Amino acid sequence: MDTGKEAIKTMIEFSDTWEEADKVIIEFTPCRATAEKLSYLYGMFDVSIIARIDGVTDPTESDYRAVLSAIVNQKWR
């Protein structure tokens, strides 16, 4: 992984909220669509979705928020 990717990864990990981490992704990557941002996270971090909540109107957005929240909250463990 190159230095730019490591810096982005660190900024995401040390964000206080998933919204802050989302801003990092928008500012420092070409990803704009939620599906692109989710794919970026899957490539950058060792994460996956195990199960979904039934009835979610936008599963991609829900998955994206869940993954990003898990990454941000991992620093407190």
Buried (B, 14 or more C-beta within 10 A) or exposed (E): EEEEEEEBBEBBBEBEEBEBBBBBBEEBBEBEEBEBBBBBBBEBBEBEBEEEEEEEEEEBBBBBBBBBBBBBEEEEE
